[in-house]
């Protein structure tokens, strides 16, 4: 991790229903290790009530416009 960067998910959208597939827009995909993705999946499963349904997570780095970069 460069400069002690933390994994951040900005927003998500559902892509598919069968199986439930979610697209997460994140700061850097490399920061999301397997354990982090598993934790997100576990929370989604608990929140949505999907007890025995496989959930897919797709990570995509958020593209920022040049005017929005700090």
Predicted model as a PDB file, atoms N, CA, C, CB and O in Angstrom, pLDDT in the B-factor column:
MODEL        1                                                                  
ATOM      1  N   UNK A   1       0.840  -1.191   0.000  1.00 49.00           N  
ATOM      2  CA  UNK A   1       0.000   0.000   0.000  1.00 49.00           C  
ATOM      3  C   UNK A   1       0.868   1.232   0.000  1.00 49.00           C  
ATOM      4  CB  UNK A   1      -0.946   0.011   1.206  1.00 49.00           C  
ATOM      5  O   UNK A   1       1.775   1.369   0.821  1.00 49.00           O  
ATOM      6  N   UNK A   2       0.593   2.110  -0.905  1.00 52.00           N  
ATOM      7  CA  UNK A   2       1.332   3.357  -0.957  1.00 52.00           C  
ATOM      8  C   UNK A   2       0.725   4.377  -0.015  1.00 52.00           C  
ATOM      9  CB  UNK A   2       1.363   3.901  -2.377  1.00 52.00           C  
ATOM     10  O   UNK A   2      -0.493   4.550  -0.002  1.00 52.00           O  
ATOM     11  N   UNK A   3       1.531   5.048   0.764  1.00 68.00           N  
ATOM     12  CA  UNK A   3       1.106   6.118   1.667  1.00 68.00           C  
ATOM     13  C   UNK A   3       0.009   5.668   2.633  1.00 68.00           C  
ATOM     14  CB  UNK A   3       0.618   7.308   0.862  1.00 68.00           C  
ATOM     15  O   UNK A   3      -0.902   6.435   2.948  1.00 68.00           O  
ATOM     16  N   UNK A   4       0.100   4.441   3.092  1.00 80.00           N  
ATOM     17  CA  UNK A   4      -0.881   3.853   4.017  1.00 80.00           C  
ATOM     18  C   UNK A   4      -2.322   4.067   3.546  1.00 80.00           C  
ATOM     19  CB  UNK A   4      -0.704   4.449   5.412  1.00 80.00           C  
ATOM     20  O   UNK A   4      -3.197   4.433   4.330  1.00 80.00           O  
ATOM     21  N   UNK A   5      -2.546   3.834   2.273  1.00 87.00           N  
ATOM     22  CA  UNK A   5      -3.869   3.964   1.680  1.00 87.00           C  
ATOM     23  C   UNK A   5      -4.771   2.844   2.175  1.00 87.00           C  
ATOM     24  CB  UNK A   5      -3.783   3.949   0.142  1.00 87.00           C  
ATOM     25  O   UNK A   5      -4.331   1.702   2.309  1.00 87.00           O  
ATOM     26  N   UNK A   6      -6.018   3.165   2.445  1.00 92.00           N  
ATOM     27  CA  UNK A   6      -6.981   2.179   2.904  1.00 92.00           C  
ATOM     28  C   UNK A   6      -7.954   1.863   1.780  1.00 92.00           C  
ATOM     29  CB  UNK A   6      -7.732   2.681   4.155  1.00 92.00           C  
ATOM     30  O   UNK A   6      -8.242   2.725   0.948  1.00 92.00           O  
ATOM     31  N   UNK A   7      -8.467   0.629   1.746  1.00 93.00           N  
ATOM     32  CA  UNK A   7      -9.468   0.303   0.725  1.00 93.00           C  
ATOM     33  C   UNK A   7     -10.762   1.067   1.000  1.00 93.00           C  
ATOM     34  CB  UNK A   7      -9.739  -1.225   0.688  1.00 93.00           C  
ATOM     35  O   UNK A   7     -11.282   1.046   2.116  1.00 93.00           O  
ATOM     36  N   UNK A   8     -11.272   1.738  -0.024  1.00 94.00           N  
ATOM     37  CA  UNK A   8     -12.503   2.510   0.112  1.00 94.00           C  
ATOM     38  C   UNK A   8     -13.457   2.156  -1.019  1.00 94.00           C  
ATOM     39  CB  UNK A   8     -12.205   4.027   0.117  1.00 94.00           C  
ATOM     40  O   UNK A   8     -13.075   2.157  -2.189  1.00 94.00           O  
ATOM     41  N   UNK A   9     -14.692   1.855  -0.663  1.00 94.00           N  
ATOM     42  CA  UNK A   9     -15.738   1.637  -1.655  1.00 94.00           C  
ATOM     43  C   UNK A   9     -16.595   2.897  -1.666  1.00 94.00           C  
ATOM     44  CB  UNK A   9     -16.598   0.344  -1.336  1.00 94.00           C  
ATOM     45  O   UNK A   9     -17.102   3.324  -0.629  1.00 94.00           O  
ATOM     46  N   UNK A  10     -16.752   3.482  -2.840  1.00 95.00           N  
ATOM     47  CA  UNK A  10     -17.498   4.737  -2.955  1.00 95.00           C  
ATOM     48  C   UNK A  10     -18.989   4.495  -3.157  1.00 95.00           C  
ATOM     49  CB  UNK A  10     -16.952   5.569  -4.106  1.00 95.00           C  
ATOM     50  O   UNK A  10     -19.821   5.120  -2.499  1.00 95.00           O  
ATOM     51  N   UNK A  11     -19.319   3.596  -4.062  1.00 94.00           N  
ATOM     52  CA  UNK A  11     -20.722   3.236  -4.262  1.00 94.00           C  
ATOM     53  C   UNK A  11     -20.784   1.901  -4.976  1.00 94.00           C  
ATOM     54  CB  UNK A  11     -21.479   4.329  -5.068  1.00 94.00           C  
ATOM     55  O   UNK A  11     -19.779   1.398  -5.477  1.00 94.00           O  
ATOM     56  N   UNK A  12     -21.981   1.337  -5.014  1.00 95.00           N  
ATOM     57  CA  UNK A  12     -22.163   0.020  -5.618  1.00 95.00           C  
ATOM     58  C   UNK A  12     -23.474  -0.004  -6.379  1.00 95.00           C  
ATOM     59  CB  UNK A  12     -22.133  -1.094  -4.547  1.00 95.00           C  
ATOM     60  O   UNK A  12     -24.373   0.799  -6.130  1.00 95.00           O  
ATOM     61  N   UNK A  13     -23.565  -0.943  -7.314  1.00 96.00           N  
ATOM     62  CA  UNK A  13     -24.793  -1.160  -8.051  1.00 96.00           C  
ATOM     63  C   UNK A  13     -24.934  -2.649  -8.308  1.00 96.00           C  
ATOM     64  CB  UNK A  13     -24.809  -0.356  -9.379  1.00 96.00           C  
ATOM     65  O   UNK A  13     -23.941  -3.372  -8.386  1.00 96.00           O  
ATOM     66  N   UNK A  14     -26.159  -3.095  -8.436  1.00 95.00           N  
ATOM     67  CA  UNK A  14     -26.381  -4.513  -8.707  1.00 95.00           C  
ATOM     68  C   UNK A  14     -26.412  -4.720 -10.205  1.00 95.00           C  
ATOM     69  CB  UNK A  14     -27.696  -5.017  -8.053  1.00 95.00           C  
ATOM     70  O   UNK A  14     -27.158  -4.055 -10.923  1.00 95.00           O  
ATOM     71  N   UNK A  15     -25.579  -5.665 -10.677  1.00 96.00           N  
ATOM     72  CA  UNK A  15     -25.491  -5.940 -12.109  1.00 96.00           C  
ATOM     73  C   UNK A  15     -26.439  -7.049 -12.549  1.00 96.00           C  
ATOM     74  CB  UNK A  15     -24.074  -6.311 -12.475  1.00 96.00           C  
ATOM     75  O   UNK A  15     -27.086  -6.942 -13.591  1.00 96.00           O  
ATOM     76  N   UNK A  16     -26.519  -8.108 -11.758  1.00 95.00           N  
ATOM     77  CA  UNK A  16     -27.321  -9.268 -12.120  1.00 95.00           C  
ATOM     78  C   UNK A  16     -28.111  -9.749 -10.919  1.00 95.00           C  
ATOM     79  CB  UNK A  16     -26.436 -10.395 -12.667  1.00 95.00           C  
ATOM     80  O   UNK A  16     -27.825  -9.390  -9.776  1.00 95.00           O  
ATOM     81  N   UNK A  17     -29.116 -10.574 -11.206  1.00 93.00           N  
ATOM     82  CA  UNK A  17     -29.944 -11.133 -10.148  1.00 93.00           C  
ATOM     83  C   UNK A  17     -29.571 -12.594  -9.892  1.00 93.00           C  
ATOM     84  CB  UNK A  17     -31.433 -11.014 -10.513  1.00 93.00           C  
ATOM     85  O   UNK A  17     -29.530 -13.027  -8.740  1.00 93.00           O  
ATOM     86  N   UNK A  18     -29.305 -13.342 -10.934  1.00 92.00           N  
ATOM     87  CA  UNK A  18     -28.977 -14.775 -10.817  1.00 92.00           C  
ATOM     88  C   UNK A  18     -27.593 -15.042 -11.372  1.00 92.00           C  
ATOM     89  CB  UNK A  18     -30.021 -15.645 -11.554  1.00 92.00           C  
ATOM     90  O   UNK A  18     -27.463 -15.093 -12.595  1.00 92.00           O  
ATOM     91  N   UNK A  19     -26.554 -15.215 -10.581  1.00 92.00           N  
ATOM     92  CA  UNK A  19     -26.498 -15.005  -9.137  1.00 92.00           C  
ATOM     93  C   UNK A  19     -26.417 -13.511  -8.837  1.00 92.00           C  
ATOM     94  CB  UNK A  19     -25.288 -15.751  -8.517  1.00 92.00           C  
ATOM     95  O   UNK A  19     -26.033 -12.727  -9.705  1.00 92.00           O  
ATOM     96  N   UNK A  20     -26.776 -13.112  -7.622  1.00 94.00           N  
ATOM     97  CA  UNK A  20     -26.669 -11.692  -7.273  1.00 94.00           C  
ATOM     98  C   UNK A  20     -25.230 -11.211  -7.465  1.00 94.00           C  
ATOM     99  CB  UNK A  20     -27.130 -11.449  -5.810  1.00 94.00           C  
ATOM    100  O   UNK A  20     -24.302 -11.723  -6.839  1.00 94.00           O  
ATOM    101  N   UNK A  21     -25.064 -10.219  -8.342  1.00 97.00           N  
ATOM    102  CA  UNK A  21     -23.738  -9.709  -8.673  1.00 97.00           C  
ATOM    103  C   UNK A  21     -23.741  -8.208  -8.450  1.00 97.00           C  
ATOM    104  CB  UNK A  21     -23.340 -10.060 -10.144  1.00 97.00           C  
ATOM    105  O   UNK A  21     -24.609  -7.487  -8.942  1.00 97.00           O  
ATOM    106  N   UNK A  22     -22.742  -7.752  -7.691  1.00 97.00           N  
ATOM    107  CA  UNK A  22     -22.649  -6.335  -7.345  1.00 97.00           C  
ATOM    108  C   UNK A  22     -21.347  -5.760  -7.867  1.00 97.00           C  
ATOM    109  CB  UNK A  22     -22.754  -6.133  -5.822  1.00 97.00           C  
ATOM    110  O   UNK A  22     -20.291  -6.382  -7.751  1.00 97.00           O  
ATOM    111  N   UNK A  23     -21.429  -4.570  -8.443  1.00 98.00           N  
ATOM    112  CA  UNK A  23     -20.257  -3.842  -8.922  1.00 98.00           C  
ATOM    113  C   UNK A  23     -19.942  -2.758  -7.902  1.00 98.00           C  
ATOM    114  CB  UNK A  23     -20.497  -3.231 -10.351  1.00 98.00           C  
ATOM    115  O   UNK A  23     -20.775  -1.894  -7.623  1.00 98.00           O  
ATOM    116  N   UNK A  24     -18.738  -2.808  -7.349  1.00 97.00           N  
ATOM    117  CA  UNK A  24     -18.299  -1.813  -6.373  1.00 97.00           C  
ATOM    118  C   UNK A  24     -17.270  -0.909  -7.018  1.00 97.00           C  
ATOM    119  CB  UNK A  24     -17.717  -2.487  -5.103  1.00 97.00           C  
ATOM    120  O   UNK A  24     -16.281  -1.386  -7.574  1.00 97.00           O  
ATOM    121  N   UNK A  25     -17.497   0.395  -6.949  1.00 97.00           N  
ATOM    122  CA  UNK A  25     -16.519   1.366  -7.417  1.00 97.00           C  
ATOM    123  C   UNK A  25     -15.638   1.725  -6.233  1.00 97.00           C  
ATOM    124  CB  UNK A  25     -17.208   2.639  -8.030  1.00 97.00           C  
ATOM    125  O   UNK A  25     -16.117   2.220  -5.213  1.00 97.00           O  
ATOM    126  N   UNK A  26     -14.344   1.469  -6.381  1.00 96.00           N  
ATOM    127  CA  UNK A  26     -13.396   1.585  -5.265  1.00 96.00           C  
ATOM    128  C   UNK A  26     -12.240   2.505  -5.636  1.00 96.00           C  
ATOM    129  CB  UNK A  26     -12.858   0.198  -4.862  1.00 96.00           C  
ATOM    130  O   UNK A  26     -12.075   2.878  -6.797  1.00 96.00           O  
ATOM    131  N   UNK A  27     -11.436   2.869  -4.625  1.00 94.00           N  
ATOM    132  CA  UNK A  27     -10.303   3.738  -4.909  1.00 94.00           C  
ATOM    133  C   UNK A  27      -9.218   2.987  -5.697  1.00 94.00           C  
ATOM    134  CB  UNK A  27      -9.723   4.298  -3.599  1.00 94.00           C  
ATOM    135  O   UNK A  27      -8.766   3.479  -6.731  1.00 94.00           O  
ATOM    136  N   UNK A  28      -8.796   1.816  -5.232  1.00 94.00           N  
ATOM    137  CA  UNK A  28      -7.815   0.996  -5.963  1.00 94.00           C  
ATOM    138  C   UNK A  28      -8.144  -0.464  -5.732  1.00 94.00           C  
ATOM    139  CB  UNK A  28      -6.347   1.312  -5.510  1.00 94.00           C  
ATOM    140  O   UNK A  28      -8.235  -0.907  -4.587  1.00 94.00           O  
ATOM    141  N   UNK A  29      -8.324  -1.218  -6.805  1.00 95.00           N  
ATOM    142  CA  UNK A  29      -8.712  -2.619  -6.675  1.00 95.00           C  
ATOM    143  C   UNK A  29      -7.639  -3.439  -5.961  1.00 95.00           C  
ATOM    144  CB  UNK A  29      -8.991  -3.214  -8.048  1.00 95.00           C  
ATOM    145  O   UNK A  29      -7.968  -4.404  -5.272  1.00 95.00           O  
ATOM    146  N   UNK A  30      -6.385  -3.080  -6.110  1.00 95.00           N  
ATOM    147  CA  UNK A  30      -5.278  -3.831  -5.488  1.00 95.00           C  
ATOM    148  C   UNK A  30      -5.341  -3.793  -3.960  1.00 95.00           C  
ATOM    149  CB  UNK A  30      -3.933  -3.272  -5.958  1.00 95.00           C  
ATOM    150  O   UNK A  30      -4.781  -4.670  -3.304  1.00 95.00           O  
ATOM    151  N   UNK A  31      -6.006  -2.802  -3.389  1.00 94.00           N  
ATOM    152  CA  UNK A  31      -6.109  -2.681  -1.936  1.00 94.00           C  
ATOM    153  C   UNK A  31      -7.128  -3.654  -1.345  1.00 94.00           C  
ATOM    154  CB  UNK A  31      -6.481  -1.259  -1.559  1.00 94.00           C  
ATOM    155  O   UNK A  31      -7.139  -3.878  -0.134  1.00 94.00           O  
ATOM    156  N   UNK A  32      -7.984  -4.232  -2.189  1.00 95.00           N  
ATOM    157  CA  UNK A  32      -9.044  -5.118  -1.718  1.00 95.00           C  
ATOM    158  C   UNK A  32      -8.568  -6.568  -1.758  1.00 95.00           C  
ATOM    159  CB  UNK A  32     -10.321  -4.943  -2.570  1.00 95.00           C  
ATOM    160  O   UNK A  32      -8.683  -7.255  -2.773  1.00 95.00           O  
ATOM    161  N   UNK A  33      -8.036  -7.005  -0.632  1.00 95.00           N  
ATOM    162  CA  UNK A  33      -7.571  -8.382  -0.519  1.00 95.00           C  
ATOM    163  C   UNK A  33      -8.767  -9.306  -0.348  1.00 95.00           C  
ATOM    164  CB  UNK A  33      -6.584  -8.540   0.661  1.00 95.00           C  
ATOM    165  O   UNK A  33      -9.885  -8.844  -0.122  1.00 95.00           O  
ATOM    166  N   UNK A  34      -8.535 -10.610  -0.455  1.00 96.00           N  
ATOM    167  CA  UNK A  34      -9.615 -11.595  -0.370  1.00 96.00           C  
ATOM    168  C   UNK A  34     -10.440 -11.442   0.897  1.00 96.00           C  
ATOM    169  CB  UNK A  34      -9.048 -12.993  -0.436  1.00 96.00           C  
ATOM    170  O   UNK A  34     -11.665 -11.560   0.866  1.00 96.00           O  
ATOM    171  N   UNK A  35      -9.770 -11.179   2.006  1.00 95.00           N  
ATOM    172  CA  UNK A  35     -10.473 -11.072   3.283  1.00 95.00           C  
ATOM    173  C   UNK A  35     -11.443  -9.896   3.294  1.00 95.00           C  
ATOM    174  CB  UNK A  35      -9.475 -10.929   4.423  1.00 95.00           C  
ATOM    175  O   UNK A  35     -12.524  -9.984   3.875  1.00 95.00           O  
ATOM    176  N   UNK A  36     -11.055  -8.793   2.650  1.00 94.00           N  
ATOM    177  CA  UNK A  36     -11.923  -7.604   2.593  1.00 94.00           C  
ATOM    178  C   UNK A  36     -13.152  -7.899   1.741  1.00 94.00           C  
ATOM    179  CB  UNK A  36     -11.150  -6.379   2.021  1.00 94.00           C  
ATOM    180  O   UNK A  36     -14.269  -7.533   2.108  1.00 94.00           O  
ATOM    181  N   UNK A  37     -12.947  -8.558   0.608  1.00 96.00           N  
ATOM    182  CA  UNK A  37     -14.068  -8.900  -0.275  1.00 96.00           C  
ATOM    183  C   UNK A  37     -14.999  -9.889   0.431  1.00 96.00           C  
ATOM    184  CB  UNK A  37     -13.551  -9.499  -1.620  1.00 96.00           C  
ATOM    185  O   UNK A  37     -16.219  -9.790   0.303  1.00 96.00           O  
ATOM    186  N   UNK A  38     -14.430 -10.841   1.174  1.00 95.00           N  
ATOM    187  CA  UNK A  38     -15.251 -11.780   1.933  1.00 95.00           C  
ATOM    188  C   UNK A  38     -16.083 -11.065   2.988  1.00 95.00           C  
ATOM    189  CB  UNK A  38     -14.373 -12.837   2.592  1.00 95.00           C  
ATOM    190  O   UNK A  38     -17.247 -11.406   3.197  1.00 95.00           O  
ATOM    191  N   UNK A  39     -15.504 -10.089   3.646  1.00 95.00           N  
ATOM    192  CA  UNK A  39     -16.231  -9.335   4.668  1.00 95.00           C  
ATOM    193  C   UNK A  39     -17.389  -8.555   4.037  1.00 95.00           C  
ATOM    194  CB  UNK A  39     -15.277  -8.373   5.413  1.00 95.00           C  
ATOM    195  O   UNK A  39     -18.484  -8.504   4.599  1.00 95.00           O  
ATOM    196  N   UNK A  40     -17.149  -7.952   2.881  1.00 94.00           N  
ATOM    197  CA  UNK A  40     -18.211  -7.224   2.172  1.00 94.00           C  
ATOM    198  C   UNK A  40     -19.317  -8.192   1.766  1.00 94.00           C  
ATOM    199  CB  UNK A  40     -17.644  -6.492   0.920  1.00 94.00           C  
ATOM    200  O   UNK A  40     -20.500  -7.889   1.918  1.00 94.00           O  
ATOM    201  N   UNK A  41     -18.934  -9.344   1.255  1.00 95.00           N  
ATOM    202  CA  UNK A  41     -19.913 -10.360   0.859  1.00 95.00           C  
ATOM    203  C   UNK A  41     -20.743 -10.811   2.059  1.00 95.00           C  
ATOM    204  CB  UNK A  41     -19.205 -11.569   0.219  1.00 95.00           C  
ATOM    205  O   UNK A  41     -21.961 -10.957   1.961  1.00 95.00           O  
ATOM    206  N   UNK A  42     -20.075 -11.030   3.190  1.00 94.00           N  
ATOM    207  CA  UNK A  42     -20.755 -11.464   4.415  1.00 94.00           C  
ATOM    208  C   UNK A  42     -21.777 -10.415   4.866  1.00 94.00           C  
ATOM    209  CB  UNK A  42     -19.725 -11.728   5.542  1.00 94.00           C  
ATOM    210  O   UNK A  42     -22.893 -10.759   5.255  1.00 94.00           O  
ATOM    211  N   UNK A  43     -21.390  -9.129   4.812  1.00 94.00           N  
ATOM    212  CA  UNK A  43     -22.312  -8.058   5.217  1.00 94.00           C  
ATOM    213  C   UNK A  43     -23.495  -7.943   4.261  1.00 94.00           C  
ATOM    214  CB  UNK A  43     -21.572  -6.719   5.287  1.00 94.00           C  
ATOM    215  O   UNK A  43     -24.630  -7.752   4.698  1.00 94.00           O  
ATOM    216  N   UNK A  44     -23.237  -8.059   2.957  1.00 93.00           N  
ATOM    217  CA  UNK A  44     -24.338  -8.025   1.979  1.00 93.00           C  
ATOM    218  C   UNK A  44     -25.292  -9.185   2.211  1.00 93.00           C  
ATOM    219  CB  UNK A  44     -23.792  -8.071   0.535  1.00 93.00           C  
ATOM    220  O   UNK A  44     -26.511  -9.015   2.187  1.00 93.00           O  
ATOM    221  N   UNK A  45     -24.727 -10.362   2.435  1.00 92.00           N  
ATOM    222  CA  UNK A  45     -25.538 -11.557   2.668  1.00 92.00           C  
ATOM    223  C   UNK A  45     -26.446 -11.359   3.894  1.00 92.00           C  
ATOM    224  CB  UNK A  45     -24.626 -12.799   2.863  1.00 92.00           C  
ATOM    225  O   UNK A  45     -27.628 -11.703   3.865  1.00 92.00           O  
ATOM    226  N   UNK A  46     -25.873 -10.800   4.966  1.00 93.00           N  
ATOM    227  CA  UNK A  46     -26.633 -10.570   6.200  1.00 93.00           C  
ATOM    228  C   UNK A  46     -27.719  -9.504   5.964  1.00 93.00           C  
ATOM    229  CB  UNK A  46     -25.680 -10.130   7.354  1.00 93.00           C  
ATOM    230  O   UNK A  46     -28.868  -9.683   6.369  1.00 93.00           O  
ATOM    231  N   UNK A  47     -27.346  -8.402   5.309  1.00 93.00           N  
ATOM    232  CA  UNK A  47     -28.260  -7.284   5.095  1.00 93.00           C  
ATOM    233  C   UNK A  47     -29.414  -7.657   4.163  1.00 93.00           C  
ATOM    234  CB  UNK A  47     -27.501  -6.096   4.527  1.00 93.00           C  
ATOM    235  O   UNK A  47     -30.559  -7.264   4.391  1.00 93.00           O  
ATOM    236  N   UNK A  48     -29.099  -8.424   3.106  1.00 91.00           N  
ATOM    237  CA  UNK A  48     -30.107  -8.752   2.100  1.00 91.00           C  
ATOM    238  C   UNK A  48     -30.853 -10.050   2.394  1.00 91.00           C  
ATOM    239  CB  UNK A  48     -29.459  -8.845   0.749  1.00 91.00           C  
ATOM    240  O   UNK A  48     -31.854 -10.352   1.745  1.00 91.00           O  
ATOM    241  N   UNK A  49     -30.366 -10.824   3.375  1.00 92.00           N  
ATOM    242  CA  UNK A  49     -31.042 -12.065   3.722  1.00 92.00           C  
ATOM    243  C   UNK A  49     -30.748 -13.216   2.782  1.00 92.00           C  
ATOM    244  CB  UNK A  49     -32.497 -11.836   3.762  1.00 92.00           C  
ATOM    245  O   UNK A  49     -31.532 -14.162   2.708  1.00 92.00           O  
ATOM    246  N   UNK A  50     -29.639 -13.160   2.063  1.00 89.00           N  
ATOM    247  CA  UNK A  50     -29.234 -14.253   1.166  1.00 89.00           C  
ATOM    248  C   UNK A  50     -28.417 -15.262   1.962  1.00 89.00           C  
ATOM    249  CB  UNK A  50     -28.412 -13.713  -0.056  1.00 89.00           C  
ATOM    250  O   UNK A  50     -27.192 -15.160   2.030  1.00 89.00           O  
ATOM    251  N   UNK A  51     -29.095 -16.237   2.566  1.00 86.00           N  
ATOM    252  CA  UNK A  51     -28.372 -17.150   3.453  1.00 86.00           C  
ATOM    253  C   UNK A  51     -27.537 -18.177   2.698  1.00 86.00           C  
ATOM    254  CB  UNK A  51     -29.345 -17.862   4.354  1.00 86.00           C  
ATOM    255  O   UNK A  51     -26.375 -18.392   3.043  1.00 86.00           O  
ATOM    256  N   UNK A  52     -28.099 -18.813   1.682  1.00 88.00           N  
ATOM    257  CA  UNK A  52     -27.373 -19.875   0.976  1.00 88.00           C  
ATOM    258  C   UNK A  52     -27.197 -19.568  -0.508  1.00 88.00           C  
ATOM    259  CB  UNK A  52     -28.101 -21.199   1.137  1.00 88.00           C  
ATOM    260  O   UNK A  52     -27.080 -20.481  -1.326  1.00 88.00           O  
ATOM    261  N   UNK A  53     -27.178 -18.308  -0.845  1.00 89.00           N  
ATOM    262  CA  UNK A  53     -27.063 -17.901  -2.246  1.00 89.00           C  
ATOM    263  C   UNK A  53     -25.652 -17.363  -2.484  1.00 89.00           C  
ATOM    264  CB  UNK A  53     -28.144 -16.824  -2.615  1.00 89.00           C  
ATOM    265  O   UNK A  53     -25.177 -16.524  -1.718  1.00 89.00           O  
ATOM    266  N   UNK A  54     -24.978 -17.834  -3.534  1.00 92.00           N  
ATOM    267  CA  UNK A  54     -23.653 -17.272  -3.823  1.00 92.00           C  
ATOM    268  C   UNK A  54     -23.783 -15.826  -4.298  1.00 92.00           C  
ATOM    269  CB  UNK A  54     -22.918 -18.123  -4.889  1.00 92.00           C  
ATOM    270  O   UNK A  54     -24.653 -15.505  -5.108  1.00 92.00           O  
ATOM    271  N   UNK A  55     -22.922 -14.971  -3.793  1.00 94.00           N  
ATOM    272  CA  UNK A  55     -22.916 -13.557  -4.178  1.00 94.00           C  
ATOM    273  C   UNK A  55     -21.596 -13.267  -4.869  1.00 94.00           C  
ATOM    274  CB  UNK A  55     -23.122 -12.617  -2.936  1.00 94.00           C  
ATOM    275  O   UNK A  55     -20.532 -13.639  -4.374  1.00 94.00           O  
ATOM    276  N   UNK A  56     -21.667 -12.602  -6.014  1.00 96.00           N  
ATOM    277  CA  UNK A  56     -20.452 -12.208  -6.739  1.00 96.00           C  
ATOM    278  C   UNK A  56     -20.203 -10.725  -6.523  1.00 96.00           C  
ATOM    279  CB  UNK A  56     -20.571 -12.529  -8.260  1.00 96.00           C  
ATOM    280  O   UNK A  56     -21.127  -9.911  -6.529  1.00 96.00           O  
ATOM    281  N   UNK A  57     -18.927 -10.393  -6.332  1.00 97.00           N  
ATOM    282  CA  UNK A  57     -18.507  -9.000  -6.176  1.00 97.00           C  
ATOM    283  C   UNK A  57     -17.526  -8.691  -7.297  1.00 97.00           C  
ATOM    284  CB  UNK A  57     -17.860  -8.740  -4.761  1.00 97.00           C  
ATOM    285  O   UNK A  57     -16.556  -9.421  -7.498  1.00 97.00           O  
ATOM    286  N   UNK A  58     -17.778  -7.615  -8.025  1.00 97.00           N  
ATOM    287  CA  UNK A  58     -16.877  -7.149  -9.074  1.00 97.00           C  
ATOM    288  C   UNK A  58     -16.342  -5.801  -8.623  1.00 97.00           C  
ATOM    289  CB  UNK A  58     -17.602  -7.050 -10.475  1.00 97.00           C  
ATOM    290  O   UNK A  58     -17.111  -4.916  -8.250  1.00 97.00           O  
ATOM    291  N   UNK A  59     -15.031  -5.644  -8.657  1.00 97.00           N  
ATOM    292  CA  UNK A  59     -14.405  -4.386  -8.243  1.00 97.00           C  
ATOM    293  C   UNK A  59     -13.969  -3.600  -9.470  1.00 97.00           C  
ATOM    294  CB  UNK A  59     -13.197  -4.650  -7.311  1.00 97.00           C  
ATOM    295  O   UNK A  59     -13.430  -4.164 -10.423  1.00 97.00           O  
ATOM    296  N   UNK A  60     -14.205  -2.298  -9.439  1.00 97.00           N  
ATOM    297  CA  UNK A  60     -13.751  -1.426 -10.528  1.00 97.00           C  
ATOM    298  C   UNK A  60     -13.217  -0.138  -9.912  1.00 97.00           C  
ATOM    299  CB  UNK A  60     -14.912  -1.126 -11.549  1.00 97.00           C  
ATOM    300  O   UNK A  60     -13.857   0.468  -9.053  1.00 97.00           O  
ATOM    301  N   UNK A  61     -12.046   0.265 -10.362  1.00 96.00           N  
ATOM    302  CA  UNK A  61     -11.466   1.516  -9.865  1.00 96.00           C  
ATOM    303  C   UNK A  61     -12.290   2.684 -10.397  1.00 96.00           C  
ATOM    304  CB  UNK A  61      -9.967   1.654 -10.290  1.00 96.00           C  
ATOM    305  O   UNK A  61     -12.621   2.739 -11.581  1.00 96.00           O  
ATOM    306  N   UNK A  62     -12.609   3.602  -9.517  1.00 89.00           N  
ATOM    307  CA  UNK A  62     -13.391   4.777  -9.904  1.00 89.00           C  
ATOM    308  C   UNK A  62     -12.500   5.722 -10.683  1.00 89.00           C  
ATOM    309  CB  UNK A  62     -13.997   5.491  -8.661  1.00 89.00           C  
ATOM    310  O   UNK A  62     -11.384   6.027 -10.262  1.00 89.00           O  
ATOM    311  N   UNK A  63     -12.984   6.172 -11.795  1.00 83.00           N  
ATOM    312  CA  UNK A  63     -12.245   7.143 -12.616  1.00 83.00           C  
ATOM    313  C   UNK A  63     -12.661   8.540 -12.185  1.00 83.00           C  
ATOM    314  CB  UNK A  63     -12.512   6.927 -14.152  1.00 83.00           C  
ATOM    315  O   UNK A  63     -13.851   8.848 -12.122  1.00 83.00           O  
ATOM    316  N   UNK A  64     -11.693   9.374 -11.893  1.00 76.00           N  
ATOM    317  CA  UNK A  64     -11.987  10.749 -11.478  1.00 76.00           C  
ATOM    318  C   UNK A  64     -11.656  11.695 -12.629  1.00 76.00           C  
ATOM    319  CB  UNK A  64     -11.181  11.135 -10.192  1.00 76.00           C  
ATOM    320  O   UNK A  64     -10.680  11.495 -13.353  1.00 76.00           O  
ATOM    321  N   UNK A  65     -12.474  12.715 -12.785  1.00 71.00           N  
ATOM    322  CA  UNK A  65     -12.189  13.710 -13.808  1.00 71.00           C  
ATOM    323  C   UNK A  65     -11.005  14.561 -13.346  1.00 71.00           C  
ATOM    324  CB  UNK A  65     -13.442  14.598 -14.094  1.00 71.00           C  
ATOM    325  O   UNK A  65     -10.793  14.706 -12.142  1.00 71.00           O  
ATOM    326  N   UNK A  66     -10.234  15.124 -14.269  1.00 72.00           N  
ATOM    327  CA  UNK A  66      -9.065  15.917 -13.883  1.00 72.00           C  
ATOM    328  C   UNK A  66      -9.404  17.092 -12.959  1.00 72.00           C  
ATOM    329  CB  UNK A  66      -8.381  16.438 -15.121  1.00 72.00           C  
ATOM    330  O   UNK A  66      -8.588  17.460 -12.114  1.00 72.00           O  
ATOM    331  N   UNK A  67     -10.573  17.674 -13.102  1.00 72.00           N  
ATOM    332  CA  UNK A  67     -10.947  18.816 -12.270  1.00 72.00           C  
ATOM    333  C   UNK A  67     -11.245  18.403 -10.831  1.00 72.00           C  
ATOM    334  CB  UNK A  67     -12.156  19.520 -12.863  1.00 72.00           C  
ATOM    335  O   UNK A  67     -11.180  19.243  -9.935  1.00 72.00           O  
ATOM    336  N   UNK A  68     -11.570  17.134 -10.583  1.00 68.00           N  
ATOM    337  CA  UNK A  68     -11.938  16.669  -9.247  1.00 68.00           C  
ATOM    338  C   UNK A  68     -10.741  16.156  -8.456  1.00 68.00           C  
ATOM    339  CB  UNK A  68     -12.979  15.580  -9.349  1.00 68.00           C  
ATOM    340  O   UNK A  68     -10.850  15.940  -7.249  1.00 68.00           O  
ATOM    341  N   UNK A  69      -9.614  15.960  -9.108  1.00 61.00           N  
ATOM    342  CA  UNK A  69      -8.446  15.425  -8.398  1.00 61.00           C  
ATOM    343  C   UNK A  69      -7.872  16.464  -7.480  1.00 61.00           C  
ATOM    344  CB  UNK A  69      -7.376  14.948  -9.379  1.00 61.00           C  
ATOM    345  O   UNK A  69      -7.769  17.646  -7.809  1.00 61.00           O  
ATOM    346  N   UNK A  70      -7.485  15.964  -6.268  1.00 59.00           N  
ATOM    347  CA  UNK A  70      -6.968  16.892  -5.265  1.00 59.00           C  
ATOM    348  C   UNK A  70      -5.555  17.127  -5.473  1.00 59.00           C  
ATOM    349  CB  UNK A  70      -7.189  16.404  -3.890  1.00 59.00           C  
ATOM    350  O   UNK A  70      -4.938  17.884  -4.724  1.00 59.00           O  
TER     351      UNK A  70                                                      
ENDMDL                                                                          
END                                                                             
